[in-house]
Amino acid sequence: MENLILYLLQSAGTLSLFYLLYHVAFRGETHFRLNRFYFLLAGLASLLLPLAKANIFGTASMPANTMIFLDTVLINGSDVQQIAHQHVGIFQIITGIYLFGVVFLLLRFVIKMVQLFGLIHSSEVTRYGSWNLVVMEEGQAPFSFFNYLFINRSQMEPAQIETIAAHEQVHWRQLHSADLLLAELLTIFQWFNPFVWLYRRALETVHEYLADEGVLRKGYEPFNYQNLLLVQATGVSAFGFANHFNHSLIKKRIIMMTKNKSRRWSQLKVLLALPLTLLLIAAFTFSLPAGELMQKVSSSAVVSSQPVSTLTDAVPDTLRQERIVYSVVDQMPEFPKVSGAPGGISGLMGYLQENIIYPEEARNAGLQGSVYVTFVVEADGRITNVQVIRGVGEPLDKVAEDVIAGMPVWEPGKKDGEAVAVQFTMPIKFTLDGDKDQKKENAEPEK
């Protein structure tokens, strides 16, 4: 799910940047076909660019003295908790909210589709040239969905039908309904992104400009056509993914019809999308040189900016093997699902809750502190090279090392599609503060 959230954010950011470029550079131009083409490419780019995994600069590496640190585990007497547990809870809440929005909008879309086909089934349907003409009741604005033209009974006069059909035929011939279905799915997918709603609205507006332009090119008198637009402005339709003859932006459509055509050279503005695309490709695919601040890391682990040499004099010799052990890979290893329990970082914490017990010997001696255990998840998922690189004392060091070494087989990490070995460090903090507080509470009544 972490990878999905990262993809969603990248996809939303891509679409937002393309929309902002349109809003700044292309919105006032009359190159409607070019604008439509730009919108379609922007939608597809937002879906595909974040999937890019190309490694332009070759294998990324990190300094030899840098490790991946998993979240610290706090051992408080016999209680185990993750210091970042609240963060995990917030992440789960955000994921739940996102999925709720997706399900809600998807159900709304399905309901509208059912209502649309229900309207076709329950209404009078006749042939009008190449159209399937669906006659609706009063009060609904005319619209089209592919080769179905929906019109209410008050608009059945031949002159009105001819003009409306001419407008909607542009939508049909240019497959604007397919565009709107793509925009609808993007909206469901990125409902949290305010720019996706602006993107869909702008695409619908460009469709109307194209249809208006098509009608006028057929020789219809502009004044009569604009008057018809004003007459139809009171109609209402509930189908957001259909092409509407009536549109709330009537004033803008009329202004655009009377506006002087943009000069041909202004079409070159679309080339501004090229550096934006290259920038996004660089952001999603380039591997940064070793030691850079930004590293490509799974959200289940964090990169410590503190070199291991500050924790111990040297990395254990057992980690210096001829085989390649990575710190960061395309797909980081994950703790497996065990006995129905969730996997990933939450599953790892659950495993530690069940298996780490504060040694009685250490409790009696008042021994506490942080134990840093490093280990390698092999290409087959086994846990090897378990070492304490900074310890507190034998009882705590041993229990930490034994529990890490006894973990089940993980889902291995992958680089360039192949399973590889990946090294982690797990900080385990043992503290007796809770016991001291408890003793203090128990002692207070005796005073």
N, C-alpha and C positions, 0 to 999 in steps of 0.2 A: 504493500500500500504506500510505503514511503516513496518508492520510485514513481508511482502514479501521481502522487501529490506534486512531486518535482516536475513531472511532465506537464501537469495541468497549469502550474505557474508559468512554465516556459511557454506553453502554447498561448496562454492568456496574454503574456507580455508581448509575444510576437504579433498577435492580432491587434493589440492596442497600439503598438508602434506603427503598423501599417495604416490603421485608421487615422491616427494623428497626422501622418504624412498626407493622406488624402484630404483631411480637413484643412490643412494649411496650404497645400499646393494645387489640388485638383478640383475642389468643391465648386468653384465658380466657373469652371470651363464647360463648354458645350460639347465636348468630345464624349458623348454618352456611351458609345460602344467601348471606347477605350477605358472609361471609368468602370464599366461593368466587368470588363476583362480583368482590370486591376483588382476589383473586389473578389472575384473568383480565385485569382492567384493568391491573394492575401489569405483567404480562408483555407485554401489547401496548404499554403506555407505554414500557417499556424498549426496545422495538424502534422506536417511532415518534418519540418526543420528540427523540432526538439528530439526527433527520433535519430538524428544523425549521430553516428558513433565514430566517424573517421578520426584517425590520429595523425594530424598533419605533421607534427614534429617528431614522430616516432614514439618509442616507449617512454612513458613518463616515469621518472624515478624520484625518490625523496632522499634526503641526506641519510647516510648510513646510521646516524645517531638519532634519528627521529622515528617515533613509533606511533601507532594508532592506539589511543586510550579509550577503552569502553567506559561507560558511566560508572562512577564510583559506587560501590556497594557499602552501606553502613550496617555494621553488626553491632547492635546495642544489646548486650547481654544475650538473651536467647531470641531476640527479635531481629528480623532482617528487613531492611527496606532500601529502596533505591532513592538516592538523594534527588534524582531528577524524576521521581515518581509523579509529582504534580505536573511536570512538563508532558509526560506520557499521557496523563489523563486529559490534558487540554488538547493534545494531538488527536486522541480518540474522539473527543467531543466535536472538534472541527471536522473530522472525517465523517462523523455521523450527520452533522448539519449539511455537509456537501451532498452526501448520498440522499438525504431526505429531499433536498432541492431537486436533484436529478430525477428521483422517482416521481415527485409531484409534477414536474414539468413534462416528464415522459407520459404520465397518465393523462395529463391535460391534452397533450398532442394526440394520443390514441383516441380519447373521447371526441375530440374535434374531427378526427378522420372518420370515426363511426358516425357522427352526426352528419358529416358531409355526404357520405354514401347513403345514409338514411334519408337525407333530403332528396337525393337523386331518386331513390326507390319510391318515396311517397309523393313526389311531384309529377306533374305532367311533363313528359319528355318528348320533344319532337325534333325532327331534322330541319336544320336551317343551313343550307349549303353544306359546308364541311363540318359544321358544329352539331353537337348534341345540345339542343336548346332546352334548358330546365326552367319551367315557369314557376316562380315563387309567389308567395303572398305579398301583400302590400307592406311597405316600410323597410324592406331590405335592399341594400345597395347592390347593383349588378357587379358581378365578378366572374372570373374564369378560373378553371383548374384544368390545365392541359387543354383538351378539346371539348370540355364541357363549359357552356356559357349559361350562367345563372342570371335571370332577369325577372323582375316582378311584373305583374299584370298591367300596371299603369304605364309601362314602357313598351307596350306591344305595338305601338304605332310604327309603321314601316320605316319612317325617317329616323326615329330614335334607335330602332333596332339596328339599322344599317350603320349608324355612326358608332354606337356602342360596340358592335361586332368588329368594325374596322379597328377600333382601339384595342379590343381584347385579342384580336387576331395577331397583333404584333407580339403580345405576351406569349401566345401559343407558339407562333413560328420560331421565336427566339428561345423557347424553353425556359421562360422566366419562372415557371412553377418549380422546375428542378432547382433553380438557384435558391428559391425561397425554402425548399425542403432542406437544402444544405445549410442555409442560415438558421433554420429552426433547430436542426440537430446541433449546430455549433452553440446556439443559445442554451439548449438543454445541457450541453457538455460544459459550458463556461458560464453558467448562470450567475456566478459570483462576480464576474468581470463586467463592470458598468459599460465598458467600451463595446462589448459584444452586442448589447442592445442598441447602441448608436450605430454600429456597423450594419445590423439588420435593417434599421430604419433608413439608413442612407442607401442601402442596396434597393429597397423598395422604391425610394424616391427616384433613383436612376432608372428603374424599370418604367416608372410613370413618364419620365422625360422621354425615354425611347418610344413608348407607345404614342405619346402626344406627337412626337416628331414624325412617326410613321403615318399617323392620320393626316397631318398637314401635307405630307409629301404626296398623298393620294389625291390632293386637290380639294379637300374640304375647306370651306370658308372659315378662317380663324375666328371671326366674331361669333358666328353661330356655334362653333364647337366650344368656345370658351363659355358662352352662355349656357350650353348644355351641362358643362362641368358645374357651374354655379347651381343649376336646378337640381342636379344629383347630389349636391353637397349635404343634404339632410339625411341621406340613406345611411343605414347601419348594417354592418356585417360582422359576424363573430369568428370568421375564419381568417386568422392572422397569416396563414401560409398560402393564401390564395391571392390572385392578382385582382385588385379592386379598380373598377372604373372610377369610383369615388375615392378621393384621398383627402386627408385632413390638410395637406399642404397645397390647397388649390391656388392660393395667391402666388406661391413660389413657382408653381407649374405655369401659370399664366405669364409671369415675368420672364421665365426661361423661354417661353414660346416667342416672346417679342424681343428677346435679347439678340444683339448681333453675334454672329458665329465667331467663336474663338479662332485665332489665327493658327495655321497649320504648325508653325514652329513651336507653339505652346504644347503640342503633344510630346515634345522632347522632355517635358517635365517628368514624364513617367520614368525616365532614366534615373531619377533620384531614388527610385526603389532599389536600384542595383547596389549602391553602397550600403543601404540598410540591410539588404539580404546578406551581403558579404559579412557585415558586422555580426549579424545573428549567427551565421554559420561559424564564424570564428568563436563566438561565445559558447556555442553548443558543442563544438567538435575539437577545438585546439587543445592539446595537452600542454600545460604550462611547464616551464623548466623547473628543475628541482629547487626547493627552497622558496618558491613564490608563496605569497600570502594565501592565495586561493588554491585549494586542492580539490580534486574531484573525489568526494568522500561520501559514503553511505550515511544517511541520517541516523543510523543505529550506532555510529561511532563518531568520535571527534578527534581531530588532529591536535596533539599537544604541541604548542610552540616551544615547549621546554625540552631540550635535548636530553636523552637518556643519561648522558655522562654526568648530569647533575644529580641523578638518582643513584648511580652506582659508578664505580671507577671504570668499568668496561662491560660491554655486552658479553654475556656468557659465550664461551667458545662453542657450545653445542649449537648456537644459532648461526655460527659462521661455517656453513656447509657449502659444498660446491653447487648444489641445486639452488635455483633462484627462489627466494622467499620475498614476496611482495609486501609492501605496506598499503598500497592503494591499487585497486583493480576496478575494472568496469562494473562488476557485480560483486559486492562484498559478501563474505560468508554469512550465513544466518543460522542461529540456533534452531534445531528442528522442533516440530510439534511432537510432544511426548504424551501418550495416554490421553489424548483429546485436549490437552492444554495448548494454548496458542504458542506459536514459534516466535522467532525474532527476539528483540530485546526484552519484551515483556515475558516471553517464555523463559529466557535466560534468568531473569530475576526470580521468576517462580521456582525454577530449579534450585537456585541458591537459597531461597527461603526454606525449602524443604531439607536441604542437605548441610548447610553451615550451622554448626552449633558452637557457641562460645566455649572454649575449653575451660573446664572447671579449674584446672591448675593455673591457667592464666588469670581467671577471675580472682582466685584466692591471693595471687601475687600482685594484683592490681595492674597487670600488664595490659597496655592498650597502645594503639597507634595504627598507622597505615602500612599495609603489606602490598607491595607491587609484584604481581605475578605476570610473567610474560609466557606466551604459548603460541604455537603455530597450528593453524587449521590446514591440514594437508589437502592435496588435490582430491583425495578420496574421502575427506571429511573427518578423518581421525585427528585427535588432539595429541600433539607431540611437543617435545622440547619445552616442557613445563619447568620453569625456573623462577625462583624468587630473586628479583634483582635488587630489591631493598626490603629488608625485613625489620621486625620488631623484637622477636624472640622466638625460640624454637617451637613452643606450643602453638602460637598463632601462625607462624610461617608454615608449619607442617599441615595444619588443618586447611589453610588456604590452598596450598599446593596440591593436597590430596583431592580436594573437592574439584578443583579445576581439571586435574588429570583424569578424574572419573566422569567427566561430562560425556554425554552420548555423542554419536557421530553427527557432525554438522552438515548442513548443505554447503558444499564447497564454493569458494569464490571463483569467478571466471574472468579471464582476460582474453579479449579477441575471440570469445566463444569457447575457450578451452579452460578446463579446471586447473587451478594453480594453487600453490601454498601461500597463505597469508598470515602475517604475524600480528598479534594483538598484545596489549598490556591491560590487565585488569587491576585497578586499585581497589583494595578491600580495607575499609577503615573499621577497626575494632575500638569501641568506646564503652566505658563503664559509667558514663554520666547519668544514664537512666537509673542505674542501681543506686548511685549516690543520692539522687533526688528522692528515690523511693525510701531509702534508709532515713533521710531527713524527715520525710513525711511521717514515717512510723515512729520517729523519735519525738516529734513535737507534742503528742498527747501526754508524754511522761513529764514534760516540764511543768 
